[in-house]
Amino acid sequence: MTTGTLDSFDARITNNAMYKGKVGVETTKGKHSFGLNYGIGGGNRGRVDQTLQANYRYQF
């Protein structure tokens, strides 16, 4: 069984402030793997974007 994590953060500041972050985990056992990620980002005028992603993979 293998387990991993990921995270990232990006920011850009010019006339408008923008940010984006992502965190997730992934686990693998044999030919099966499963991952779960959450991301958030935002920009000007109070905009906030959120994502939740689940994935499953079977390798044959």
All heavy atoms as TSV, in Angstrom:
chain	resi	resn	atom	element	x	y	z
A	1	MET	N	N	0.849	-1.171	0.000
A	1	MET	CA	C	0.000	0.000	0.000
A	1	MET	C	C	0.893	1.233	0.000
A	1	MET	O	O	1.814	1.352	0.787
A	1	MET	CB	C	-0.910	-0.005	1.220
A	1	MET	CG	C	-1.851	1.134	1.278
A	1	MET	SD	S	-3.001	0.843	2.637
A	1	MET	CE	C	-4.045	2.209	2.436
A	2	THR	N	N	0.602	2.151	-0.901
A	2	THR	CA	C	1.358	3.390	-1.018
A	2	THR	C	C	0.417	4.559	-0.780
A	2	THR	O	O	-0.699	4.574	-1.273
A	2	THR	CB	C	1.967	3.515	-2.426
A	2	THR	OG1	O	2.745	2.352	-2.686
A	2	THR	CG2	C	2.820	4.747	-2.547
A	3	THR	N	N	0.862	5.556	-0.037
A	3	THR	CA	C	0.061	6.732	0.245
A	3	THR	C	C	0.889	7.969	-0.040
A	3	THR	O	O	2.076	8.000	0.248
A	3	THR	CB	C	-0.393	6.749	1.716
A	3	THR	OG1	O	-1.093	5.540	1.995
A	3	THR	CG2	C	-1.311	7.918	1.992
A	4	GLY	N	N	0.276	8.998	-0.628
A	4	GLY	CA	C	0.988	10.231	-0.913
A	4	GLY	C	C	0.111	11.436	-0.657
A	4	GLY	O	O	-1.106	11.330	-0.521
A	5	THR	N	N	0.724	12.588	-0.571
A	5	THR	CA	C	-0.002	13.838	-0.393
A	5	THR	C	C	0.525	14.857	-1.386
A	5	THR	O	O	1.621	14.727	-1.907
A	5	THR	CB	C	0.162	14.404	1.028
A	5	THR	OG1	O	1.542	14.664	1.264
A	5	THR	CG2	C	-0.376	13.451	2.067
A	6	LEU	N	N	-0.263	15.888	-1.630
A	6	LEU	CA	C	0.177	16.976	-2.485
A	6	LEU	C	C	-0.379	18.277	-1.962
A	6	LEU	O	O	-1.394	18.316	-1.288
A	6	LEU	CB	C	-0.259	16.767	-3.941
A	6	LEU	CG	C	-1.745	16.835	-4.275
A	6	LEU	CD1	C	-2.163	18.259	-4.588
A	6	LEU	CD2	C	-2.048	15.948	-5.448
A	7	ASP	N	N	0.321	19.342	-2.233
A	7	ASP	CA	C	-0.187	20.671	-1.950
A	7	ASP	C	C	0.500	21.647	-2.889
A	7	ASP	O	O	1.560	21.380	-3.416
A	7	ASP	CB	C	-0.005	21.086	-0.491
A	7	ASP	CG	C	1.458	21.208	-0.095
A	7	ASP	OD1	O	2.335	20.957	-0.931
A	7	ASP	OD2	O	1.722	21.551	1.055
A	8	SER	N	N	-0.160	22.750	-3.152
A	8	SER	CA	C	0.414	23.795	-3.990
A	8	SER	C	C	-0.257	25.114	-3.654
A	8	SER	O	O	-1.362	25.142	-3.133
A	8	SER	CB	C	0.237	23.469	-5.479
A	8	SER	OG	O	-1.123	23.479	-5.835
A	9	PHE	N	N	0.438	26.184	-3.953
A	9	PHE	CA	C	-0.118	27.515	-3.721
A	9	PHE	C	C	0.482	28.459	-4.756
A	9	PHE	O	O	1.692	28.476	-4.949
A	9	PHE	CB	C	0.210	28.021	-2.314
A	9	PHE	CG	C	-0.391	29.355	-2.011
A	9	PHE	CD1	C	-1.724	29.454	-1.661
A	9	PHE	CD2	C	0.363	30.510	-2.103
A	9	PHE	CE1	C	-2.293	30.685	-1.390
A	9	PHE	CE2	C	-0.198	31.734	-1.840
A	9	PHE	CZ	C	-1.527	31.823	-1.482
A	10	ASP	N	N	-0.370	29.202	-5.437
A	10	ASP	CA	C	0.060	30.181	-6.430
A	10	ASP	C	C	-0.578	31.521	-6.107
A	10	ASP	O	O	-1.716	31.576	-5.655
A	10	ASP	CB	C	-0.383	29.789	-7.845
A	10	ASP	CG	C	0.227	28.492	-8.312
A	10	ASP	OD1	O	1.402	28.256	-7.981
A	10	ASP	OD2	O	-0.461	27.732	-9.006
A	11	ALA	N	N	0.142	32.595	-6.363
A	11	ALA	CA	C	-0.413	33.936	-6.158
A	11	ALA	C	C	0.107	34.858	-7.251
A	11	ALA	O	O	1.250	34.752	-7.679
A	11	ALA	CB	C	-0.028	34.482	-4.797
A	12	ARG	N	N	-0.747	35.764	-7.708
A	12	ARG	CA	C	-0.350	36.768	-8.687
A	12	ARG	C	C	-0.960	38.088	-8.244
A	12	ARG	O	O	-2.163	38.186	-8.028
A	12	ARG	CB	C	-0.857	36.396	-10.079
A	12	ARG	CG	C	-0.457	37.437	-11.118
A	12	ARG	CD	C	-0.977	37.069	-12.469
A	12	ARG	NE	N	-2.430	37.227	-12.475
A	12	ARG	CZ	C	-3.175	37.031	-13.544
A	12	ARG	NH1	N	-2.653	36.631	-14.661
A	12	ARG	NH2	N	-4.477	37.206	-13.484
A	13	ILE	N	N	-0.136	39.083	-8.094
A	13	ILE	CA	C	-0.629	40.386	-7.666
A	13	ILE	C	C	-0.190	41.419	-8.700
A	13	ILE	O	O	0.986	41.665	-8.884
A	13	ILE	CB	C	-0.093	40.761	-6.274
A	13	ILE	CG1	C	-0.564	39.733	-5.254
A	13	ILE	CG2	C	-0.540	42.161	-5.885
A	13	ILE	CD1	C	-0.006	39.913	-3.881
A	14	THR	N	N	-1.145	41.986	-9.383
A	14	THR	CA	C	-0.913	43.112	-10.293
A	14	THR	C	C	-1.961	44.138	-9.936
A	14	THR	O	O	-2.024	44.565	-8.805
A	14	THR	CB	C	-1.006	42.666	-11.764
A	14	THR	OG1	O	-2.272	42.046	-11.999
A	14	THR	CG2	C	0.099	41.682	-12.116
A	15	ASN	N	N	-2.794	44.502	-10.876
A	15	ASN	CA	C	-3.913	45.396	-10.556
A	15	ASN	C	C	-4.982	44.651	-9.753
A	15	ASN	O	O	-5.730	45.266	-9.009
A	15	ASN	CB	C	-4.530	45.959	-11.830
A	15	ASN	CG	C	-3.613	46.929	-12.517
A	15	ASN	OD1	O	-2.704	47.474	-11.899
A	15	ASN	ND2	N	-3.828	47.148	-13.794
A	16	ASN	N	N	-5.043	43.345	-9.921
A	16	ASN	CA	C	-6.015	42.514	-9.211
A	16	ASN	C	C	-5.264	41.444	-8.433
A	16	ASN	O	O	-4.322	40.851	-8.930
A	16	ASN	CB	C	-6.967	41.822	-10.197
A	16	ASN	CG	C	-7.720	42.814	-11.045
A	16	ASN	OD1	O	-8.215	43.800	-10.549
A	16	ASN	ND2	N	-7.782	42.561	-12.336
A	17	ALA	N	N	-5.677	41.187	-7.222
A	17	ALA	CA	C	-5.058	40.125	-6.415
A	17	ALA	C	C	-5.754	38.813	-6.731
A	17	ALA	O	O	-6.970	38.735	-6.760
A	17	ALA	CB	C	-5.174	40.454	-4.938
A	18	MET	N	N	-4.963	37.759	-6.992
A	18	MET	CA	C	-5.511	36.441	-7.273
A	18	MET	C	C	-4.728	35.414	-6.463
A	18	MET	O	O	-3.541	35.588	-6.223
A	18	MET	CB	C	-5.406	36.107	-8.761
A	18	MET	CG	C	-6.162	37.070	-9.649
A	18	MET	SD	S	-6.070	36.607	-11.369
A	18	MET	CE	C	-7.243	35.271	-11.388
A	19	TYR	N	N	-5.396	34.354	-6.046
A	19	TYR	CA	C	-4.718	33.281	-5.331
A	19	TYR	C	C	-5.332	31.943	-5.711
A	19	TYR	O	O	-6.473	31.873	-6.164
A	19	TYR	CB	C	-4.789	33.479	-3.812
A	19	TYR	CG	C	-6.187	33.399	-3.251
A	19	TYR	CD1	C	-6.702	32.186	-2.817
A	19	TYR	CD2	C	-6.996	34.524	-3.177
A	19	TYR	CE1	C	-7.984	32.097	-2.316
A	19	TYR	CE2	C	-8.280	34.444	-2.676
A	19	TYR	CZ	C	-8.768	33.231	-2.245
A	19	TYR	OH	O	-10.043	33.151	-1.753
A	20	LYS	N	N	-4.571	30.881	-5.540
A	20	LYS	CA	C	-5.049	29.534	-5.831
A	20	LYS	C	C	-4.272	28.555	-4.963
A	20	LYS	O	O	-3.055	28.639	-4.861
A	20	LYS	CB	C	-4.832	29.205	-7.305
A	20	LYS	CG	C	-5.323	27.836	-7.716
A	20	LYS	CD	C	-5.300	27.653	-9.221
A	20	LYS	CE	C	-3.905	27.338	-9.690
A	20	LYS	NZ	N	-3.864	26.928	-11.121
A	21	GLY	N	N	-4.965	27.631	-4.312
A	21	GLY	CA	C	-4.316	26.620	-3.482
A	21	GLY	C	C	-4.974	25.269	-3.700
A	21	GLY	O	O	-6.139	25.183	-4.081
A	22	LYS	N	N	-4.213	24.207	-3.483
A	22	LYS	CA	C	-4.738	22.853	-3.677
A	22	LYS	C	C	-4.072	21.913	-2.683
A	22	LYS	O	O	-2.875	22.020	-2.423
A	22	LYS	CB	C	-4.441	22.389	-5.104
A	22	LYS	CG	C	-5.037	21.054	-5.468
A	22	LYS	CD	C	-4.771	20.747	-6.934
A	22	LYS	CE	C	-5.425	19.450	-7.345
A	22	LYS	NZ	N	-5.178	19.138	-8.753
A	23	VAL	N	N	-4.852	20.996	-2.123
A	23	VAL	CA	C	-4.333	19.982	-1.208
A	23	VAL	C	C	-5.055	18.670	-1.515
A	23	VAL	O	O	-6.223	18.679	-1.914
A	23	VAL	CB	C	-4.514	20.411	0.271
A	23	VAL	CG1	C	-5.977	20.530	0.638
A	23	VAL	CG2	C	-3.793	19.481	1.204
A	24	GLY	N	N	-4.346	17.562	-1.368
A	24	GLY	CA	C	-4.974	16.285	-1.670
A	24	GLY	C	C	-4.175	15.110	-1.147
A	24	GLY	O	O	-3.042	15.252	-0.705
A	25	VAL	N	N	-4.799	13.954	-1.198
A	25	VAL	CA	C	-4.159	12.702	-0.801
A	25	VAL	C	C	-4.454	11.656	-1.876
A	25	VAL	O	O	-5.464	11.717	-2.567
A	25	VAL	CB	C	-4.649	12.191	0.570
A	25	VAL	CG1	C	-4.240	13.123	1.679
A	25	VAL	CG2	C	-6.145	11.987	0.578
A	26	GLU	N	N	-3.538	10.703	-1.990
A	26	GLU	CA	C	-3.737	9.592	-2.908
A	26	GLU	C	C	-3.167	8.335	-2.271
A	26	GLU	O	O	-2.116	8.375	-1.630
A	26	GLU	CB	C	-3.032	9.849	-4.237
A	26	GLU	CG	C	-3.271	8.751	-5.245
A	26	GLU	CD	C	-2.706	9.071	-6.608
A	26	GLU	OE1	O	-2.939	10.184	-7.101
A	26	GLU	OE2	O	-2.017	8.204	-7.160
A	27	THR	N	N	-3.885	7.229	-2.417
A	27	THR	CA	C	-3.426	5.961	-1.879
A	27	THR	C	C	-3.523	4.897	-2.965
A	27	THR	O	O	-4.420	4.937	-3.804
A	27	THR	CB	C	-4.220	5.556	-0.621
A	27	THR	OG1	O	-3.654	4.384	-0.062
A	27	THR	CG2	C	-5.674	5.343	-0.918
A	28	THR	N	N	-2.575	3.969	-2.952
A	28	THR	CA	C	-2.521	2.906	-3.952
A	28	THR	C	C	-2.302	1.573	-3.254
A	28	THR	O	O	-1.471	1.469	-2.350
A	28	THR	CB	C	-1.362	3.144	-4.940
A	28	THR	OG1	O	-1.536	4.414	-5.557
A	28	THR	CG2	C	-1.317	2.079	-6.010
A	29	LYS	N	N	-3.070	0.579	-3.672
A	29	LYS	CA	C	-2.875	-0.784	-3.180
A	29	LYS	C	C	-3.073	-1.725	-4.358
A	29	LYS	O	O	-4.163	-1.790	-4.919
A	29	LYS	CB	C	-3.859	-1.111	-2.061
A	29	LYS	CG	C	-3.618	-2.491	-1.489
A	29	LYS	CD	C	-4.435	-2.765	-0.261
A	29	LYS	CE	C	-4.081	-4.144	0.279
A	29	LYS	NZ	N	-4.810	-4.440	1.484
A	30	GLY	N	N	-1.997	-2.409	-4.714
A	30	GLY	CA	C	-2.076	-3.313	-5.861
A	30	GLY	C	C	-2.367	-2.531	-7.128
A	30	GLY	O	O	-1.673	-1.577	-7.466
A	31	LYS	N	N	-3.417	-2.925	-7.824
A	31	LYS	CA	C	-3.800	-2.286	-9.083
A	31	LYS	C	C	-4.826	-1.173	-8.899
A	31	LYS	O	O	-5.261	-0.559	-9.858
A	31	LYS	CB	C	-4.348	-3.333	-10.046
A	31	LYS	CG	C	-3.312	-4.353	-10.457
A	31	LYS	CD	C	-3.880	-5.324	-11.452
A	31	LYS	CE	C	-2.813	-6.302	-11.903
A	31	LYS	NZ	N	-3.316	-7.191	-12.956
A	32	HIS	N	N	-5.224	-0.899	-7.660
A	32	HIS	CA	C	-6.248	0.104	-7.374
A	32	HIS	C	C	-5.603	1.352	-6.768
A	32	HIS	O	O	-4.714	1.261	-5.939
A	32	HIS	CB	C	-7.278	-0.443	-6.375
A	32	HIS	CG	C	-7.941	-1.697	-6.824
A	32	HIS	ND1	N	-9.090	-1.687	-7.570
A	32	HIS	CD2	C	-7.606	-3.000	-6.638
A	32	HIS	CE1	C	-9.448	-2.936	-7.823
A	32	HIS	NE2	N	-8.564	-3.754	-7.271
A	33	SER	N	N	-6.089	2.514	-7.161
A	33	SER	CA	C	-5.655	3.755	-6.506
A	33	SER	C	C	-6.853	4.686	-6.373
A	33	SER	O	O	-7.771	4.675	-7.188
A	33	SER	CB	C	-4.521	4.439	-7.274
A	33	SER	OG	O	-4.964	4.888	-8.528
A	34	PHE	N	N	-6.843	5.470	-5.314
A	34	PHE	CA	C	-7.931	6.396	-5.008
A	34	PHE	C	C	-7.315	7.710	-4.546
A	34	PHE	O	O	-6.348	7.724	-3.794
A	34	PHE	CB	C	-8.832	5.838	-3.904
A	34	PHE	CG	C	-9.905	6.779	-3.464
A	34	PHE	CD1	C	-11.025	6.993	-4.242
A	34	PHE	CD2	C	-9.775	7.491	-2.284
A	34	PHE	CE1	C	-12.011	7.881	-3.837
A	34	PHE	CE2	C	-10.746	8.381	-1.877
A	34	PHE	CZ	C	-11.873	8.574	-2.658
A	35	GLY	N	N	-7.867	8.822	-5.014
A	35	GLY	CA	C	-7.370	10.131	-4.616
A	35	GLY	C	C	-8.509	11.087	-4.302
A	35	GLY	O	O	-9.626	10.935	-4.797
A	36	LEU	N	N	-8.235	12.057	-3.461
A	36	LEU	CA	C	-9.196	13.085	-3.090
A	36	LEU	C	C	-8.454	14.407	-2.998
A	36	LEU	O	O	-7.447	14.510	-2.297
A	36	LEU	CB	C	-9.849	12.745	-1.749
A	36	LEU	CG	C	-10.978	13.652	-1.281
A	36	LEU	CD1	C	-12.162	13.583	-2.248
A	36	LEU	CD2	C	-11.423	13.263	0.114
A	37	ASN	N	N	-8.917	15.417	-3.743
A	37	ASN	CA	C	-8.274	16.730	-3.803
A	37	ASN	C	C	-9.286	17.832	-3.524
A	37	ASN	O	O	-10.442	17.738	-3.930
A	37	ASN	CB	C	-7.678	16.986	-5.189
A	37	ASN	CG	C	-6.655	15.967	-5.585
A	37	ASN	OD1	O	-5.712	15.737	-4.857
A	37	ASN	ND2	N	-6.849	15.335	-6.728
A	38	TYR	N	N	-8.832	18.890	-2.873
A	38	TYR	CA	C	-9.638	20.084	-2.624
A	38	TYR	C	C	-8.839	21.292	-3.086
A	38	TYR	O	O	-7.655	21.408	-2.799
A	38	TYR	CB	C	-9.973	20.227	-1.135
A	38	TYR	CG	C	-10.641	21.542	-0.802
A	38	TYR	CD1	C	-11.969	21.755	-1.125
A	38	TYR	CD2	C	-9.934	22.566	-0.200
A	38	TYR	CE1	C	-12.587	22.963	-0.843
A	38	TYR	CE2	C	-10.532	23.772	0.092
A	38	TYR	CZ	C	-11.863	23.975	-0.233
A	38	TYR	OH	O	-12.456	25.165	0.041
A	39	GLY	N	N	-9.490	22.172	-3.826
A	39	GLY	CA	C	-8.828	23.381	-4.299
A	39	GLY	C	C	-9.676	24.605	-4.032
A	39	GLY	O	O	-10.912	24.536	-3.978
A	40	ILE	N	N	-9.020	25.739	-3.850
A	40	ILE	CA	C	-9.715	27.010	-3.648
A	40	ILE	C	C	-8.928	28.102	-4.367
A	40	ILE	O	O	-7.715	28.069	-4.420
A	40	ILE	CB	C	-9.892	27.343	-2.151
A	40	ILE	CG1	C	-10.782	28.567	-1.970
A	40	ILE	CG2	C	-8.555	27.501	-1.462
A	40	ILE	CD1	C	-11.268	28.788	-0.552
A	41	GLY	N	N	-9.637	29.023	-4.945
A	41	GLY	CA	C	-9.008	30.142	-5.636
A	41	GLY	C	C	-9.912	31.353	-5.566
A	41	GLY	O	O	-11.110	31.240	-5.306
A	42	GLY	N	N	-9.356	32.501	-5.772
A	42	GLY	CA	C	-10.158	33.716	-5.718
A	42	GLY	C	C	-9.494	34.848	-6.463
A	42	GLY	O	O	-8.329	34.761	-6.846
A	43	GLY	N	N	-10.258	35.877	-6.660
A	43	GLY	CA	C	-9.752	37.028	-7.381
A	43	GLY	C	C	-10.473	38.289	-6.967
A	43	GLY	O	O	-10.989	38.395	-5.861
A	44	ASN	N	N	-10.514	39.201	-7.898
A	44	ASN	CA	C	-11.112	40.503	-7.612
A	44	ASN	C	C	-12.619	40.398	-7.414
A	44	ASN	O	O	-13.250	39.416	-7.761
A	44	ASN	CB	C	-10.770	41.490	-8.725
A	44	ASN	CG	C	-11.229	41.012	-10.088
A	44	ASN	OD1	O	-11.622	39.879	-10.254
A	44	ASN	ND2	N	-11.150	41.880	-11.061
A	45	ARG	N	N	-13.178	41.414	-6.817
A	45	ARG	CA	C	-14.626	41.532	-6.559
A	45	ARG	C	C	-15.170	40.393	-5.704
A	45	ARG	O	O	-16.327	40.009	-5.829
A	45	ARG	CB	C	-15.389	41.643	-7.865
A	45	ARG	CG	C	-15.015	42.858	-8.661
A	45	ARG	CD	C	-15.846	43.015	-9.872
A	45	ARG	NE	N	-15.348	44.145	-10.650
A	45	ARG	CZ	C	-15.510	44.289	-11.928
A	45	ARG	NH1	N	-16.169	43.370	-12.611
A	45	ARG	NH2	N	-15.032	45.338	-12.557
A	46	GLY	N	N	-14.337	39.814	-4.858
A	46	GLY	CA	C	-14.798	38.791	-3.927
A	46	GLY	C	C	-15.069	37.425	-4.522
A	46	GLY	O	O	-15.693	36.591	-3.886
A	47	ARG	N	N	-14.620	37.173	-5.748
A	47	ARG	CA	C	-14.863	35.882	-6.378
A	47	ARG	C	C	-14.063	34.793	-5.666
A	47	ARG	O	O	-12.877	34.937	-5.419
A	47	ARG	CB	C	-14.444	35.927	-7.845
A	47	ARG	CG	C	-14.862	34.665	-8.601
A	47	ARG	CD	C	-14.263	34.601	-9.977
A	47	ARG	NE	N	-12.996	33.865	-9.840
A	47	ARG	CZ	C	-11.906	34.151	-10.510
A	47	ARG	NH1	N	-11.886	35.157	-11.346
A	47	ARG	NH2	N	-10.815	33.442	-10.337
A	48	VAL	N	N	-14.734	33.685	-5.345
A	48	VAL	CA	C	-14.076	32.531	-4.726
A	48	VAL	C	C	-14.541	31.282	-5.474
A	48	VAL	O	O	-15.737	31.055	-5.630
A	48	VAL	CB	C	-14.429	32.405	-3.227
A	48	VAL	CG1	C	-13.821	31.144	-2.639
A	48	VAL	CG2	C	-13.973	33.632	-2.467
A	49	ASP	N	N	-13.595	30.488	-5.945
A	49	ASP	CA	C	-13.894	29.229	-6.635
A	49	ASP	C	C	-13.388	28.085	-5.761
A	49	ASP	O	O	-12.276	28.137	-5.243
A	49	ASP	CB	C	-13.177	29.157	-7.988
A	49	ASP	CG	C	-13.567	30.290	-8.916
A	49	ASP	OD1	O	-14.753	30.664	-8.921
A	49	ASP	OD2	O	-12.686	30.788	-9.634
A	50	GLN	N	N	-14.214	27.046	-5.624
A	50	GLN	CA	C	-13.824	25.878	-4.845
A	50	GLN	C	C	-14.063	24.624	-5.678
A	50	GLN	O	O	-15.028	24.560	-6.431
A	50	GLN	CB	C	-14.642	25.783	-3.560
A	50	GLN	CG	C	-14.430	26.951	-2.629
A	50	GLN	CD	C	-15.189	26.763	-1.346
A	50	GLN	OE1	O	-14.990	25.786	-0.642
A	50	GLN	NE2	N	-16.079	27.696	-1.037
A	51	THR	N	N	-13.185	23.636	-5.544
A	51	THR	CA	C	-13.345	22.368	-6.240
A	51	THR	C	C	-13.084	21.219	-5.267
A	51	THR	O	O	-12.243	21.326	-4.378
A	51	THR	CB	C	-12.370	22.230	-7.425
A	51	THR	OG1	O	-11.038	22.320	-6.953
A	51	THR	CG2	C	-12.618	23.295	-8.468
A	52	LEU	N	N	-13.806	20.144	-5.462
A	52	LEU	CA	C	-13.586	18.912	-4.736
A	52	LEU	C	C	-13.554	17.813	-5.784
A	52	LEU	O	O	-14.490	17.666	-6.569
A	52	LEU	CB	C	-14.699	18.646	-3.725
A	52	LEU	CG	C	-14.560	17.375	-2.896
A	52	LEU	CD1	C	-13.286	17.422	-2.050
A	52	LEU	CD2	C	-15.767	17.182	-2.018
A	53	GLN	N	N	-12.460	17.059	-5.828
A	53	GLN	CA	C	-12.286	16.054	-6.865
A	53	GLN	C	C	-11.918	14.720	-6.231
A	53	GLN	O	O	-10.998	14.639	-5.414
A	53	GLN	CB	C	-11.176	16.480	-7.823
A	53	GLN	CG	C	-10.896	15.493	-8.919
A	53	GLN	CD	C	-9.709	15.909	-9.766
A	53	GLN	OE1	O	-8.759	16.491	-9.265
A	53	GLN	NE2	N	-9.775	15.616	-11.046
A	54	ALA	N	N	-12.645	13.686	-6.601
A	54	ALA	CA	C	-12.328	12.323	-6.183
A	54	ALA	C	C	-12.015	11.523	-7.441
A	54	ALA	O	O	-12.675	11.696	-8.468
A	54	ALA	CB	C	-13.504	11.697	-5.438
A	55	ASN	N	N	-11.005	10.670	-7.382
A	55	ASN	CA	C	-10.701	9.847	-8.545
A	55	ASN	C	C	-10.349	8.429	-8.112
A	55	ASN	O	O	-9.870	8.189	-7.012
A	55	ASN	CB	C	-9.581	10.473	-9.398
A	55	ASN	CG	C	-8.300	10.677	-8.627
A	55	ASN	OD1	O	-7.765	9.750	-8.064
A	55	ASN	ND2	N	-7.815	11.894	-8.601
A	56	TYR	N	N	-10.640	7.513	-9.015
A	56	TYR	CA	C	-10.348	6.098	-8.809
A	56	TYR	C	C	-9.695	5.579	-10.086
A	56	TYR	O	O	-10.116	5.920	-11.188
A	56	TYR	CB	C	-11.640	5.320	-8.527
A	56	TYR	CG	C	-11.429	3.829	-8.536
A	56	TYR	CD1	C	-10.867	3.183	-7.442
A	56	TYR	CD2	C	-11.772	3.067	-9.644
A	56	TYR	CE1	C	-10.650	1.824	-7.451
A	56	TYR	CE2	C	-11.563	1.708	-9.668
A	56	TYR	CZ	C	-11.002	1.086	-8.571
A	56	TYR	OH	O	-10.782	-0.259	-8.579
A	57	ARG	N	N	-8.676	4.748	-9.927
A	57	ARG	CA	C	-7.993	4.197	-11.087
A	57	ARG	C	C	-7.709	2.715	-10.849
A	57	ARG	O	O	-7.270	2.320	-9.771
A	57	ARG	CB	C	-6.671	4.919	-11.325
A	57	ARG	CG	C	-5.925	4.371	-12.533
A	57	ARG	CD	C	-4.599	5.029	-12.715
A	57	ARG	NE	N	-4.799	6.464	-12.881
A	57	ARG	CZ	C	-3.831	7.333	-12.993
A	57	ARG	NH1	N	-2.578	6.932	-12.936
A	57	ARG	NH2	N	-4.073	8.603	-13.130
A	58	TYR	N	N	-7.989	1.922	-11.866
A	58	TYR	CA	C	-7.624	0.503	-11.849
A	58	TYR	C	C	-6.701	0.270	-13.036
A	58	TYR	O	O	-7.054	0.585	-14.178
A	58	TYR	CB	C	-8.871	-0.374	-11.972
A	58	TYR	CG	C	-8.528	-1.855	-12.031
A	58	TYR	CD1	C	-8.220	-2.545	-10.883
A	58	TYR	CD2	C	-8.507	-2.532	-13.246
A	58	TYR	CE1	C	-7.888	-3.889	-10.922
A	58	TYR	CE2	C	-8.188	-3.874	-13.300
A	58	TYR	CZ	C	-7.870	-4.545	-12.137
A	58	TYR	OH	O	-7.537	-5.883	-12.182
A	59	GLN	N	N	-5.518	-0.220	-12.785
A	59	GLN	CA	C	-4.557	-0.488	-13.860
A	59	GLN	C	C	-4.524	-1.977	-14.160
A	59	GLN	O	O	-4.394	-2.793	-13.249
A	59	GLN	CB	C	-3.172	0.002	-13.457
A	59	GLN	CG	C	-3.117	1.491	-13.274
A	59	GLN	CD	C	-1.737	1.962	-12.822
A	59	GLN	OE1	O	-0.969	1.198	-12.261
A	59	GLN	NE2	N	-1.443	3.222	-13.077
A	60	PHE	N	N	-4.654	-2.294	-15.429
A	60	PHE	CA	C	-4.599	-3.705	-15.815
A	60	PHE	C	C	-3.580	-3.920	-16.903
A	60	PHE	O	O	-3.024	-3.040	-17.453
A	60	PHE	CB	C	-5.955	-4.251	-16.259
A	60	PHE	CG	C	-6.635	-3.419	-17.292
A	60	PHE	CD1	C	-6.486	-3.721	-18.629
A	60	PHE	CD2	C	-7.415	-2.331	-16.943
A	60	PHE	CE1	C	-7.122	-2.972	-19.604
A	60	PHE	CE2	C	-8.056	-1.586	-17.893
A	60	PHE	CZ	C	-7.916	-1.900	-19.227
